Amino acid sequence: MQQYTLKIDGMMCGMCESHVNESIRNAFSVKKVTSSQAKGETIILTEKDLDEKKLKETIDKTGYQLLSISKSPYEKKKGLFSFLKK
């Protein structure tokens, strides 16, 4: 699983976050998308690699500016009582 972190300029409210999330969900097959206007970022979890050019085009169509994209492997965090599950 891959995690993409997008730095996005221009999000001002919860509706902005929803607009970005919906645009990404419509353009790509992703597991999870969350945005934060306070941090100015969007986190995408996906099984497949995403086309960064298409990702930039998708964000640009929403009216916001994509500043940067970083990609890293994603490992699910273990819960507090995960040691009990074996």
Beta strands, then each sheet from edge to edge (+ up, - down):
strand 1: 2-9
strand 2: 32-36
strand 3: 41-46
strand 4: 65-73
sheet 1: 2+ 3- 1+ 4-
end
